[in-house]
Amino acid sequence: MIINNSLDEVKKRENALSIIKDIVESKGRSSLFDLTGLSGGFIASPSELSLLETYVGPAIFEDDLQKVGKEHMGGEKVLPVNRTSSGILATILTLVSKDSNVVHYLAKLPAHPSIPRSCSLVGANYFETDVLDEFEIPENTSLVVITGSTMDHKVIDEDEFRKVIEMAHEKDIPVMVDDASGARLRTVVFNQPKACDMGADIAITSTDKLMPGPRGGLMAGRKDLIDEIKVKVSQFGLEAQPPAVLAMLNGIKNFDEKNLVDSFTRKDELFELLNEKFDNFETTPTGVMISPEGLASELNVSHNLSDHDVAFVFSFILLKDHGIITIPAVSMPGASPTIRFDLSTNDAFNLDLNDLYKKIESSFNKLQEVVINEDKCKEIVF
């Protein structure tokens, strides 16, 4: 095994960031291709940057964020936090009591780890399922959670979405929607309504996913609940700082739905190219992906690595040899190790798809060569 625990995941991420730094310093930013779908950005004018003081920044930019945030997310009020996981934690700290139940429905397991981890912190019982017939809301349930789009971009069916909300509200239980990428993916590509417009009490999105904003979280929903959650956010230092608030504001203003629509069509072209050599790539709404299990099954050599380790090694070969950033190389502990090539980013539009295919093929050929040598694989990852 190469990646055995969360500390290993932190160390491999540090190595990935070091590689990225070396590429930028030696070859320039144009030699990097961020295909994570999480590339985000920080859009700000010089006059705006001059206002990023501890108290002046929030005074100026948070009011504007209320307006554009509600247009983007729906709901009565929005709350910027430093990460989506922070907002999830604050919501669970606020609404969930010890020994109560939290039940979660999503299109495909597993959930983002921040949700069960937050439940564990408060001593709640946590259940998740991706089978609607198995979804139940037991007595003493304090919160129902829905994931709009999973870590691998599996989007929930709208009828199932509405059904779970209805089941929760029949028992007067609040619903929180983890809409990290779904706030844009569901609404733009799948033409679903905003989570709050379908009755969700709280929804949260990641402001760097499929939009040019910073790594951060934006919550929206019922004013009374947002106000309660804001207390916890402030108590535990989970609030977004002025620079992030400004970047969120401008990220939403500059969000271009056309990029998602264009990537929806380009993905088929890339999939067809990959399908000539590989058997296990799948399409996502905005690109293509291959699971760790699928990638491992493509190999025709014997090795001792786990499927997840194979994905990590592949992601580092893509990064080191071709400057292609994928989630497994740079992700936080617990994130999905699925290799995803998201075509909605600016970097993706600068890539010829035939060239991208050749880079993927070359990286896979190298993976075949090194996977038999575990020490070499450790060297690549760490």
N, C-alpha and C positions, 0 to 999 in steps of 0.2 A: 504494500500500500504506500502511496505517495502522500495523499491528503488524508490524514487520520482524524483531525479535529479542527475546531474553530481557529486555534492558533496557527495551524498550518495554512488555513485559508487566508489569514491576515498576512502571513509571510509571503505567500505566492502573490498576493495583491501588491505588496510592497515591491516585489521584484518586477511585476508588470509595469508599475508606475515608473520604476527606474529605467526600464527599457524604453518606455514612451519618452521620457526625458532625453535619453541618449539619442533617439531618432530625431526629435525636434531640434536638438542642439547640433547634431552632425549633418542632418539632411534637410531640415526645415519642416514646418507643420504640414506642407503639402504632401509629404511622404507618408502621412498617417491617414488611415481610413477607418473612422469610428462607425462601425455597423451595428452597435449595440441597440440602437433606438433610444438610448439614454444620454445622448451626447449633450443635450441641453445647450446652455449658452448664457452670456451675460451682456444684455443689450442696455447701454446707458450712454447718454450724452455727457459732455464735460460739465454742463450746467447742472445736470442731475447729480453727478458724482460729487460736486461741491457741497451738496446738501446731506451727504451721508454721515451725519453726526448722530450721536446716541439718541437724542430726543427730537432733533429737527427732522431727521429722516422719517420716523414713524408718523410724525404730525403731518408731513407733506404727502407721503406716498400711501399710507394705509387707507385713507379715505378714498383715494382713487382706486385702490385695489378692491375695495368693497363694491364699487360699481362694476368694474370689468369682471371681477371674480364671480359675482352673482349672474352676470350674463353668460359666463362660461360654464358655470356649475349648477345654476339654479339655486333655490333655497332663499332664506330670509336674511342670512348673514354669513360672511366668510371669516376664516381665521387662518392666517399664515403660520406655519410651524417649520422647524428646521429640517424635518424629514417626514415622509409619509408614516414611517414607523413611529415617529414621535407622536403624531396625531392619533394613531391607533392606540398607542400606550396611554395617552392622556384620556381618550374616550373610555377605555376599559377601567382605568383608575377611577374615573368619575361615575360610571354607570353600573359597574359590576361589583358585587359584594362577595366576600369569602363564602365558599361552599355553594354559591349559586351556579346556574348552568349558562353556558354560552354555546349556541348552536350555529353552525356555519354551513352555508350551501355555496358551491362553486361548480363551474363547468367541468373541471377535472382536477383531481387531487394531485399534489398536496397544496395546501394554502401557503401563503407567505409566512415564514416562521415568526414574524413579529406578532402575529395574532395569538397562537398558542403560547408563546413565551410571555406575552403580557398577561394572559389568563393565569399562567402559572405564578406570576409575581403576586397576584391578588388572591391566590388560592381558590380559583374558580374551576369548575369542571368543564372541560372543553370537548366538543364533538364536531366532526366535520364529515360531510358526505358529498358525493357528486351524483347521487341517484335520488331523484325527487321522491320516488315512492318510499325511500328509506328516511326521508327528512321528517323529523318529528320535533315538536316543541314541548318538552316535559314541564312538569310543575317546577316552580322556583327557577324559571329561566329569566335572566336579567337583560340579555342582549341577543339579538339575532344578527348575524353577519352574512353578507352576500359579497362575493367577489365578481366584479363586472367582467374583468378579463384577467386570466391567470398570468403567472410569470412567463408562460410560454405562449401567451396570446390566444388562449382558448376562450371564446366569448360566450357568455351565458345566453341562453334562449330568452327572448323577451317575455314570453308567456310564463316561463318558469320564474323569472325575475318578479313579475307582478304577483304570481301565486304565493311566493314565499313572503313577500311584503304583506299580502292580505292575511296569511296565516298568522303572522306576528301581530298585526294590528287587531285582529279579532281577540287576542289575549292581552292587548294594551302593552305590548313589549316593543321597545324602540328597535329600529333597524339601522345598522351601520353598513355602508357599502364601501368596500375597498375597491376604488375605481382608479387605481394608480395609472394605468394606461387606458383603461376603459372609458374614462371621461371623454376621450377623443376617438378612440378606436371604435367603441360601440356606436357613438353618435354620428360620426362622419362616414365610416365605412359600412356599418350595419344599419344605419338610419334609425337607431333606437333613441328614445327620449332620454333626457338627463335623468340621473338617478333620483334627484329630489322631485322632479316633475312626476315621477312614478310613485311617489309617496315615501321615499327613504327619509328617515329623520336626520341622518348624518351621512355625508359622502365625503371621501377624501381622495385627492389625486396627487400624483407626483409631477412636479412642475418641470422636470427635465425629460419626461417620457413623451416622445413623439411631438415635442414642442421646443422652441428655443429659449427655455427658461433655466433657472438654476436648480441644483439638487436641493429640493425642498418639498414641502407638502402644503396643500391648500385644502382646508376643510370648508364645507358648506352645509347648511341645513337649518333646522329650527332655531330661532333666535334664543329661546330659553336654554336649549341644550348647548349651543355654541358658547353662551355666556358661562355656563357651569364648567364646561371643558376648559375654557380660557383661564379659569382660576387655577386648575391643575397645571396647565401649560406654563403659567407664570411662576407657580410655586417650584416647579422642577427645571426651570430654565430650558423649556422645549420650544420657546417662541422663535420665529424667524427674525434674524437681525436685519437692520435697515438695508444693507446691500442686497440681501436675498429678497426682501420685499420689493425693492425697486426692480430687480431682475425678473421677479414673478410678474409684476405689473406689465413690463415691456415684453416679456415672453408671451403673455396672453394676447397683447395687442398685435404682436407680430406672428401669431400662429396662423399658418396658411393651410387650410383644408386641402388645397390642391396637391400638396406634397404627399399626403396620405392617399389620395385618389390615384395619383400617378404611380406610386409604389405598388398599389394594388394591381395595376396592369403589368408593370415590369417584372413582378415576381414570377409570373408564368413563363416568361422568356428565360429567366435564370433557372427555373425548375426544369425546363425542357433540356437545357444544356447539361445540368447535373445528372439528369435521369439517363443520359447516354452511358454514363460510367457507374453510377451509384444506384443502389436499390432502396435506400432508406431515408432519403431526404423527403421532407414534407413541406407543403406550402403553409405559410401563416398569412394573416390578412395583409401584412406589409412586407413580406419577404419569404425566405425559406429557412428551414431549421433541420437539424438532425439530433436526435436524442443520444445520450451516452450509449444506450443499448444498441441503437441503430448503427452508430459509428463503430462500436466494437465488432458488430457482426459483419461489417464491411471488410475487416482485416482478414487476411488469409495466412497469418503466421501465428504461432503459439507464443503466449506471453503470460506473465503472472500479474498483470495490472487489473484493477477493478475497472468496470465500465466508466465510472466517474473519473478515475485517473486518466484513462485514455482521452476523455474529453478535455481534461485540463492540459495534457501534453499537446494535443492538437491545437488548442487555443493559443498556447505559447509559441508554437511553430508558426502559426499564422501571423502572430504579432512580430516575432523576431525576424522572420524572413521576408515578410511582405507588408508590415505595418498595419495589418488588419486587426482592429480591436474588437473582440467579442466578449460577451458577458463573463464566461468562466474565468478568464484571465484577470479581470479587474473587479470582480464582484465581491460584495460583503459576505461574511459567513452565512451559510444557509440558503444562499440564492441557488436558483436552478442551474445545473451544469450543462443544460442543453445548449448546443452551438447554434446561434441564431444570426442570420445575415439580414439585417433590417435595411430595406431600400428606401426608407422615408427620410433619411438624413441627408444633409448637404453633401457630405463626403460621398455618399452612395451615388448621387447624381453626377459626381465628377468621375465615376468609374465606368469604363466600358464593360458591359456584362460578360463579353467573351474573355476579356482580360481578368475579370474577377474569377471566372470559372477556372482559368489556367492557374491562378494563384491558389485556389482551393485544391485543385488536383495536385499541384506541386507539393503543397503542405501535406496532403494525405500520403503521397508517395514517400515523403520523409518520415512521416509517422510510422509507416510500415517498416522502415529501416531501423528506427530507434526503439520501437516498442518492446523489442526482445531484450533490451538492455535496461534494467530498472535503474541502475546507477546513472546512466546517461539521461534517463527521463527525469530523475530527481534534479539533476544539474540544470536541465532545461527549465523546469518549473521554479526552482529556487535560486 
